Amino acid sequence: MEVEIVLFKEPKRGIFARGDKFFLTGFHGVGVVGYFTSLYIAEQKDSNFIGYIKLDKMPLMVKMRADRIGLPLEFYERGDFVILLNETLPSADQVHTLIEKISNWVVSSGFKEAVLIGGLLKKFVQDEEVPFRVAYTSAYLDKGRLKKEIAEGGLPRIDSNLQIYGPLALMLAHFELMKFPAIAILPLSTHRYELDVEAVHVALKFLNEHYNAKIDLSEIESITESIGKMKKQIEEEMKKEEEEILRRAKREDFMFYM
């Protein structure tokens, strides 16, 4: 499979070889966290569409984006980040080649490090006090932005008994083999396939707090607040129903006894 990376608009700060850019991407995985986090950043007002990936056999999907056709694999630049937005991926037999090509390009282009966003099912985690886990390459411990936080135990890593699957796992493997600093941020998600907006919020907050990304969170915070209110309303309604069921049961027992 032929893979061509096309950048038609140079990022604001110049070439990546200056070492001042972070590569960021995510895929359609647990809670759709990786994809939706990338999408949210790409759709910020100060994000710029700078290129795309062209394959000899393109995925059979496009969408309308503003005043143009959105392509399956697009690059955006915002601040210190270059974001790869994966709307969809090619067939399974081509994914290995694509991820290898992207990984090689990231390393050879002079990026400072790679930040990958995914999701982790909450049911596999015992301690939910910290709403995320991290995974990282050995090179990240030497060169990564958050190496000190990891060394001091401030960023809990994913349990060694758990496994990471899919394109994100493959990309991490390539970066490990190439001794490139890469970290995966894995917010805890209650959903496997459905969008978990609260987990996306965790990922975006992480980028703001640890990478000074300065992402406007007002829109997603409004959504999470609405979801929180809905959950509370549902819980209150369920509680009322349970109380009513108990009252009926007691009344029926009393009538039967009489």
C-alpha positions as CSV (number, residue, x, y, z in Angstrom):
1,M,0.0,0.0,0.0
2,E,1.3,3.4,-0.9
3,V,1.1,6.1,1.7
4,E,1.7,9.8,0.9
5,I,1.7,12.5,3.6
6,V,0.8,15.8,2.1
7,L,1.3,19.1,3.9
8,F,0.2,22.0,1.8
9,K,0.4,24.6,4.6
10,E,3.4,24.9,6.7
11,P,2.6,25.2,10.4
12,K,2.8,28.6,12.0
13,R,6.1,27.9,13.8
14,G,7.9,26.5,10.8
15,I,9.3,23.0,10.2
16,F,9.0,20.2,12.7
17,A,12.7,19.7,12.8
18,R,13.0,22.6,15.2
19,G,11.7,20.2,17.8
20,D,9.0,22.4,19.2
21,K,6.0,20.4,18.1
22,F,4.0,17.5,19.7
23,F,2.3,14.9,17.5
24,L,-1.2,14.1,18.8
25,T,-3.7,11.5,17.6
26,G,-6.4,9.1,18.7
27,F,-8.6,6.4,17.2
28,H,-12.1,5.1,17.5
29,G,-11.6,2.9,20.5
30,V,-13.0,2.6,24.0
31,G,-15.5,5.4,24.6
32,V,-14.5,6.9,21.2
33,V,-12.2,9.0,23.4
34,G,-9.2,9.2,21.1
35,Y,-11.1,10.2,18.0
36,F,-13.4,12.7,19.7
37,T,-10.6,14.4,21.6
38,S,-8.7,14.9,18.4
39,L,-11.9,16.2,16.7
40,Y,-12.6,18.6,19.5
41,I,-9.1,20.1,19.2
42,A,-9.2,20.2,15.4
43,E,-12.5,22.1,15.5
44,Q,-11.1,24.9,17.8
45,K,-11.3,28.3,16.2
46,D,-7.5,28.7,16.2
47,S,-6.8,25.2,14.6
48,N,-5.6,25.1,11.0
49,F,-6.1,22.4,8.4
50,I,-2.6,21.8,7.1
51,G,-2.7,18.5,5.2
52,Y,-3.8,15.0,4.7
53,I,-2.8,11.4,4.1
54,K,-3.3,10.0,0.6
55,L,-3.6,6.2,0.1
56,D,-3.7,4.4,-3.1
57,K,-6.8,2.7,-1.8
58,M,-8.6,5.4,0.2
59,P,-11.2,4.4,2.8
60,L,-14.8,4.5,1.4
61,M,-15.9,7.5,3.5
62,V,-15.9,11.3,3.4
63,K,-17.9,14.0,5.1
64,M,-18.7,17.7,4.7
65,R,-16.5,19.9,6.8
66,A,-17.2,23.6,6.6
67,D,-17.0,24.5,2.9
68,R,-15.1,21.4,1.7
69,I,-15.1,17.6,1.7
70,G,-13.4,16.3,4.8
71,L,-11.0,13.5,4.0
72,P,-10.5,10.3,6.1
73,L,-7.1,11.2,7.5
74,E,-6.3,14.9,8.0
75,F,-3.7,17.0,9.7
76,Y,-4.4,20.1,11.8
77,E,-2.0,22.5,13.6
78,R,-2.8,24.3,16.8
79,G,-0.3,25.9,19.0
80,D,2.4,23.3,19.9
81,F,0.4,20.4,18.5
82,V,0.1,18.8,15.1
83,I,-3.1,16.7,15.2
84,L,-3.8,13.7,13.0
85,L,-7.6,13.3,12.8
86,N,-8.6,9.8,12.0
87,E,-12.2,9.8,10.7
88,T,-11.8,6.3,9.6
89,L,-9.0,3.8,8.8
90,P,-8.4,1.6,5.7
91,S,-9.1,-2.1,5.8
92,A,-7.5,-4.3,8.5
93,D,-4.9,-5.7,6.2
94,Q,-3.6,-2.2,5.4
95,V,-3.6,-0.7,8.9
96,H,-0.2,-2.1,9.8
97,T,1.4,-0.4,6.8
98,L,-0.3,2.9,7.5
99,I,0.6,3.0,11.2
100,E,4.2,2.1,10.4
101,K,4.4,4.9,7.8
102,I,2.9,7.5,10.2
103,S,5.2,6.4,13.0
104,N,8.3,6.6,10.8
105,W,7.2,10.0,9.6
106,V,6.7,11.3,13.1
107,V,10.2,10.2,14.2
108,S,11.9,11.5,11.1
109,S,10.1,14.8,11.1
110,G,11.6,16.0,14.3
111,F,8.7,16.1,16.6
112,K,9.4,16.5,20.3
113,E,7.2,13.6,21.3
114,A,4.0,11.8,20.6
115,V,0.8,12.1,22.7
116,L,-1.7,9.4,22.0
117,I,-5.3,9.5,23.4
118,G,-7.3,6.4,24.1
119,G,-9.8,5.0,26.6
120,L,-9.8,2.4,29.4
121,L,-12.9,0.6,30.6
122,K,-13.6,1.7,34.1
123,K,-14.7,-1.8,35.2
124,F,-11.1,-3.0,34.9
125,V,-9.7,-0.4,37.3
126,Q,-10.0,-0.8,41.1
127,D,-9.0,2.7,42.2
128,E,-11.1,5.3,40.3
129,E,-9.9,8.3,42.3
130,V,-7.6,9.4,39.5
131,P,-9.8,9.3,36.3
132,F,-7.1,8.2,33.9
133,R,-4.1,5.9,33.4
134,V,-1.0,6.4,31.2
135,A,1.2,4.1,29.2
136,Y,4.6,5.3,27.8
137,T,7.7,4.2,25.9
138,S,11.0,3.7,27.7
139,A,12.3,6.7,25.8
140,Y,9.6,8.9,27.4
141,L,11.2,8.3,30.8
142,D,14.4,10.0,29.5
143,K,13.0,12.7,27.2
144,G,9.3,13.0,27.9
145,R,7.7,16.2,29.1
146,L,6.1,14.5,32.1
147,K,9.0,12.2,33.0
148,K,9.3,13.8,36.5
149,E,5.6,13.4,37.3
150,I,5.8,9.7,36.3
151,A,9.0,9.2,38.3
152,E,7.3,10.7,41.4
153,G,4.2,8.6,40.9
154,G,1.9,11.5,40.1
155,L,0.6,9.8,36.9
156,P,-0.6,6.3,37.5
157,R,0.3,3.9,34.7
158,I,-2.0,1.2,33.4
159,D,-1.8,-2.1,35.3
160,S,0.6,-4.6,33.7
161,N,-2.2,-7.2,33.7
162,L,-4.2,-5.1,31.2
163,Q,-3.6,-5.0,27.5
164,I,-3.9,-2.2,25.0
165,Y,-5.3,-3.1,21.6
166,G,-5.8,-1.6,18.2
167,P,-4.0,1.1,16.2
168,L,-2.9,2.9,19.3
169,A,-1.2,-0.2,20.6
170,L,0.5,-0.7,17.2
171,M,1.8,2.9,17.2
172,L,3.1,2.6,20.7
173,A,5.0,-0.5,19.7
174,H,6.6,1.2,16.8
175,F,7.6,4.2,18.9
176,E,9.1,1.8,21.5
177,L,11.1,0.0,18.8
178,M,12.4,3.3,17.5
179,K,13.2,4.6,21.0
180,F,11.0,7.6,20.5
181,P,9.3,9.4,23.5
182,A,5.5,8.7,23.4
183,I,2.8,8.6,26.0
184,A,-0.8,7.4,25.8
185,I,-3.4,9.1,27.9
186,L,-6.2,6.7,28.8
187,P,-9.2,8.3,30.6
188,L,-11.5,5.8,32.4
189,S,-14.7,5.2,30.4
190,T,-18.0,3.6,31.3
191,H,-18.7,2.8,27.7
192,R,-17.0,0.5,25.3
193,Y,-18.5,1.5,22.0
194,E,-20.6,4.6,22.7
195,L,-19.1,8.1,23.0
196,D,-18.1,8.9,26.6
197,V,-18.1,12.7,26.8
198,E,-16.9,12.8,30.4
199,A,-13.9,10.7,29.5
200,V,-13.1,13.1,26.6
201,H,-13.3,16.0,29.1
202,V,-10.7,14.2,31.2
203,A,-8.4,13.9,28.3
204,L,-8.8,17.6,27.3
205,K,-8.2,18.8,30.9
206,F,-5.1,16.6,31.0
207,L,-3.7,18.3,27.9
208,N,-4.5,21.8,29.4
209,E,-3.0,21.0,32.8
210,H,0.1,19.1,31.6
211,Y,0.8,20.4,28.1
212,N,-0.5,23.9,28.5
213,A,-2.7,23.3,25.5
214,K,-5.1,26.2,26.3
215,I,-8.1,24.4,24.8
216,D,-11.5,26.1,25.3
217,L,-13.4,23.6,27.4
218,S,-16.7,25.6,27.7
219,E,-18.5,23.6,25.1
220,I,-17.7,20.1,26.4
221,E,-18.2,21.3,30.0
222,S,-21.7,22.4,29.1
223,I,-22.3,19.0,27.6
224,T,-20.9,17.1,30.7
225,E,-23.0,19.4,33.0
226,S,-26.1,18.4,31.0
227,I,-25.2,14.8,31.2
228,G,-24.6,15.1,35.0
229,K,-28.1,16.6,35.4
230,M,-29.7,13.9,33.3
231,K,-27.9,11.2,35.4
232,K,-29.0,12.8,38.6
233,Q,-32.6,13.0,37.4
234,I,-32.6,9.4,36.3
235,E,-31.2,8.3,39.6
236,E,-33.8,10.3,41.5
237,E,-36.6,8.8,39.4
238,M,-35.2,5.3,39.9
239,K,-35.1,5.9,43.6
240,K,-38.7,7.0,43.7
241,E,-39.7,3.9,41.7
242,E,-37.9,1.7,44.2
243,E,-39.5,3.4,47.1
244,E,-42.9,3.0,45.5
245,I,-42.3,-0.7,44.8
246,L,-41.3,-1.2,48.5
247,R,-44.5,0.6,49.6
248,R,-46.7,-1.6,47.4
249,A,-44.9,-4.7,48.6
250,K,-45.5,-3.8,52.3
251,R,-49.2,-2.9,51.6
252,E,-49.7,-6.2,49.8
253,D,-48.1,-8.2,52.6
254,F,-50.3,-6.4,55.2
255,M,-53.4,-7.1,53.1
256,F,-52.4,-10.8,52.8
257,Y,-51.9,-11.1,56.6
258,M,-55.3,-9.6,57.4
